[in-house]
Amino acid sequence: MAKFKIETTDEIIPTQSGLALLGLLISKTKLSQRLDQLPTETGVAPEIPNSAIAKSYLGLLVQGKTEFDHIEAYRDDPFFKKCLEIET
């Protein structure tokens, strides 16, 4: 995870800036490992890892979006994926 320098400023901060901090906090936990080792009913690994879904939803919540339908706007957003370390 990239290091971020946090400074005070009078500038307008875009809503996506919280993603960087969220990604840093998530990387300090074992969230991905714990979610991705959960067994599925079929015994087959899902196409999209559980951790990617959880991180995506947390990323939406950080930006004030409460419905998962809003994820479409971030499907191809490299900043979103990089901050939250989402591979798919």
SEKE-168782 format. One record per residue: residue in one letter; x, y, z negated of N, C-alpha, C in turn. Coordinates in Angstrom, 1 decimal, decimal comma, always signed. Layout:
N
code_nx_ny_nz_cax_cay_caz_cx_cy_cz
A_X_Y_Z_X_Y_Z_X_Y_Z
...
***
This chain:
88
code_nx_ny_nz_cax_cay_caz_cx_cy_cz
M_+0,8_-1,2_+0,0_+0,0_+0,0_+0,0_+0,9_+1,2_+0,0
A_+0,5_+2,2_+0,8_+1,3_+3,4_+0,9_+1,2_+4,2_-0,4
K_+2,2_+5,0_-0,7_+2,2_+5,8_-1,9_+1,6_+7,2_-1,5
F_+0,8_+7,7_-2,4_+0,1_+9,0_-2,1_+0,6_+10,0_-3,2
K_+0,8_+11,2_-2,8_+1,2_+12,3_-3,7_-0,1_+13,1_-4,0
I_-0,5_+13,2_-5,2_-1,7_+13,9_-5,6_-1,3_+15,3_-6,1
E_-1,9_+16,3_-5,5_-1,7_+17,7_-5,8_-3,0_+18,4_-6,0
T_-3,0_+19,5_-6,7_-4,2_+20,4_-6,8_-4,1_+21,3_-5,6
T_-5,3_+21,7_-5,1_-5,4_+22,5_-4,0_-6,7_+23,3_-4,0
D_-6,7_+24,4_-3,2_-8,0_+25,1_-3,0_-8,6_+24,8_-1,6
E_-8,0_+23,8_-0,9_-8,5_+23,4_+0,4_-9,7_+22,5_+0,2
I_-10,5_+22,5_+1,3_-11,6_+21,6_+1,3_-11,1_+20,1_+1,5
I_-11,5_+19,2_+0,7_-11,0_+17,8_+0,8_-12,1_+17,0_+1,5
P_-11,8_+16,3_+2,5_-12,8_+15,5_+3,2_-13,3_+14,3_+2,3
T_-14,5_+13,8_+2,6_-15,0_+12,8_+1,8_-14,2_+11,5_+1,8
Q_-13,5_+11,3_+2,9_-12,7_+10,0_+3,0_-11,5_+10,0_+2,1
S_-11,2_+11,1_+1,4_-9,9_+11,2_+0,6_-10,0_+10,2_-0,6
G_-11,2_+9,9_-1,1_-11,4_+9,0_-2,2_-11,0_+7,6_-1,8
L_-11,0_+7,3_-0,5_-10,7_+5,9_-0,1_-9,2_+5,5_-0,4
A_-8,4_+6,5_-0,4_-7,0_+6,2_-0,7_-6,8_+5,9_-2,1
L_-7,5_+6,6_-3,0_-7,4_+6,2_-4,4_-8,1_+4,9_-4,7
L_-9,2_+4,7_-4,1_-9,9_+3,4_-4,3_-9,0_+2,2_-3,9
G_-8,4_+2,4_-2,7_-7,5_+1,3_-2,2_-6,4_+1,1_-3,2
L_-5,8_+2,1_-3,7_-4,7_+2,0_-4,7_-5,2_+1,2_-6,0
L_-6,4_+1,6_-6,4_-7,0_+0,9_-7,6_-7,3_-0,6_-7,3
I_-7,8_-0,8_-6,2_-8,1_-2,2_-5,8_-6,8_-3,1_-5,7
S_-5,8_-2,4_-5,2_-4,5_-3,2_-5,0_-3,9_-3,5_-6,3
K_-4,3_-2,8_-7,4_-3,8_-3,1_-8,7_-4,5_-4,3_-9,4
T_-5,6_-4,7_-8,8_-6,4_-5,8_-9,3_-6,1_-7,1_-8,5
K_-6,7_-8,2_-8,9_-6,6_-9,4_-8,1_-8,0_-9,7_-7,4
L_-8,7_-8,6_-7,1_-10,0_-8,7_-6,5_-10,0_-9,6_-5,2
S_-9,1_-9,3_-4,3_-9,1_-10,1_-3,0_-8,9_-11,5_-3,3
Q_-7,9_-11,8_-4,1_-7,6_-13,3_-4,4_-8,7_-14,0_-5,0
R_-9,4_-13,3_-6,0_-10,5_-14,0_-6,7_-11,7_-14,2_-5,8
L_-12,0_-13,2_-5,0_-13,2_-13,3_-4,1_-13,0_-14,3_-3,0
D_-11,8_-14,3_-2,4_-11,5_-15,1_-1,3_-11,3_-16,6_-1,6
Q_-11,1_-16,9_-2,9_-11,0_-18,3_-3,3_-12,3_-18,9_-3,7
L_-13,4_-18,1_-3,7_-14,7_-18,7_-4,1_-15,1_-19,7_-3,1
P_-15,6_-20,8_-3,6_-16,1_-21,9_-2,6_-17,4_-21,4_-1,9
T_-17,6_-21,9_-0,7_-18,8_-21,6_+0,0_-19,7_-22,9_+0,0
E_-20,9_-22,7_+0,3_-21,8_-23,9_+0,2_-21,4_-24,9_+1,3
T_-20,9_-24,4_+2,4_-20,6_-25,3_+3,6_-19,2_-25,8_+3,4
G_-18,4_-25,2_+2,6_-17,0_-25,6_+2,5_-16,1_-25,1_+3,5
V_-16,6_-24,2_+4,4_-15,8_-23,6_+5,5_-15,6_-22,2_+5,2
A_-14,4_-21,7_+5,4_-14,1_-20,3_+5,1_-14,9_-19,4_+6,0
P_-15,5_-18,3_+5,5_-16,3_-17,4_+6,3_-15,5_-16,6_+7,3
E_-16,1_-16,2_+8,4_-15,4_-15,5_+9,4_-14,9_-14,1_+8,9
I_-15,7_-13,5_+8,0_-15,3_-12,2_+7,4_-15,1_-12,6_+5,9
P_-13,9_-12,4_+5,4_-13,6_-12,7_+4,0_-14,5_-11,9_+3,0
N_-14,8_-12,6_+1,9_-15,6_-11,9_+0,9_-15,0_-10,6_+0,4
S_-13,7_-10,6_+0,3_-13,0_-9,4_-0,2_-13,2_-8,2_+0,8
A_-13,2_-8,5_+2,1_-13,4_-7,4_+3,0_-14,8_-6,8_+2,9
I_-15,8_-7,6_+2,6_-17,1_-7,1_+2,4_-17,2_-6,3_+1,2
A_-16,7_-6,8_+0,1_-16,7_-6,1_-1,2_-16,0_-4,8_-1,1
K_-14,8_-4,8_-0,5_-14,0_-3,5_-0,3_-14,7_-2,5_+0,5
S_-15,4_-3,0_+1,6_-16,1_-2,1_+2,5_-17,2_-1,5_+1,8
Y_-18,0_-2,2_+1,0_-19,1_-1,7_+0,2_-18,6_-0,7_-0,8
L_-17,5_-1,0_-1,5_-17,0_+0,0_-2,5_-16,5_+1,2_-1,8
G_-15,9_+1,1_-0,6_-15,5_+2,3_+0,2_-16,7_+3,1_+0,6
L_-17,8_+2,5_+0,9_-19,1_+3,3_+1,2_-19,5_+4,0_-0,1
L_-19,6_+3,3_-1,2_-20,0_+3,9_-2,4_-19,2_+5,1_-2,9
V_-17,9_+5,0_-2,6_-17,0_+6,1_-3,0_-17,3_+7,4_-2,2
Q_-17,9_+7,2_-1,0_-18,2_+8,3_-0,1_-19,7_+8,7_-0,3
G_-20,4_+8,1_-1,3_-21,8_+8,5_-1,6_-22,8_+7,8_-0,7
K_-22,4_+6,8_+0,0_-23,3_+6,1_+0,9_-23,7_+4,8_+0,2
T_-25,0_+4,6_+0,0_-25,5_+3,5_-0,9_-26,0_+2,3_+0,0
E_-26,2_+2,5_+1,3_-26,7_+1,4_+2,1_-25,6_+0,8_+3,0
F_-25,5_-0,5_+3,0_-24,4_-1,2_+3,8_-24,6_-0,9_+5,3
D_-25,7_-0,5_+5,7_-25,9_-0,2_+7,2_-25,0_+0,9_+7,6
H_-24,5_+1,7_+6,7_-23,6_+2,8_+7,1_-22,2_+2,3_+7,5
I_-22,0_+1,1_+7,3_-20,6_+0,5_+7,6_-20,3_+0,6_+9,1
E_-21,3_+0,7_+9,9_-21,1_+0,7_+11,4_-20,2_+1,9_+11,8
A_-20,3_+3,0_+11,1_-19,5_+4,2_+11,4_-18,1_+4,0_+11,1
Y_-17,7_+3,0_+10,3_-16,3_+2,8_+9,9_-15,8_+1,5_+10,5
R_-16,5_+0,8_+11,3_-16,1_-0,5_+11,9_-14,7_-0,4_+12,6
D_-14,5_+0,7_+13,3_-13,2_+0,8_+14,0_-12,4_+2,0_+13,5
D_-12,6_+2,4_+12,3_-11,9_+3,5_+11,6_-10,6_+3,0_+11,0
P_-9,4_+3,3_+11,6_-8,2_+2,8_+11,1_-7,8_+3,3_+9,7
F_-8,2_+4,5_+9,4_-8,0_+5,1_+8,0_-8,7_+4,3_+7,0
F_-10,0_+4,0_+7,2_-10,8_+3,2_+6,3_-10,2_+1,8_+6,1
K_-9,8_+1,2_+7,2_-9,2_-0,2_+7,0_-7,8_-0,2_+6,3
K_-7,0_+0,9_+6,7_-5,7_+0,9_+6,1_-5,8_+1,2_+4,6
C_-6,6_+2,1_+4,2_-6,7_+2,5_+2,8_-7,2_+1,3_+1,9
L_-8,1_+0,6_+2,5_-8,7_-0,5_+1,7_-8,0_-1,9_+2,0
E_-7,0_-1,9_+2,8_-6,3_-3,1_+3,2_-7,2_-4,2_+3,7
I_-8,0_-3,8_+4,7_-9,0_-4,7_+5,3_-8,4_-5,2_+6,7
E_-8,2_-6,5_+6,8_-7,6_-7,0_+8,0_-8,5_-7,2_+9,2
T_-9,8_-7,5_+8,9_-10,7_-7,8_+10,0_-11,3_-6,6_+10,6
***
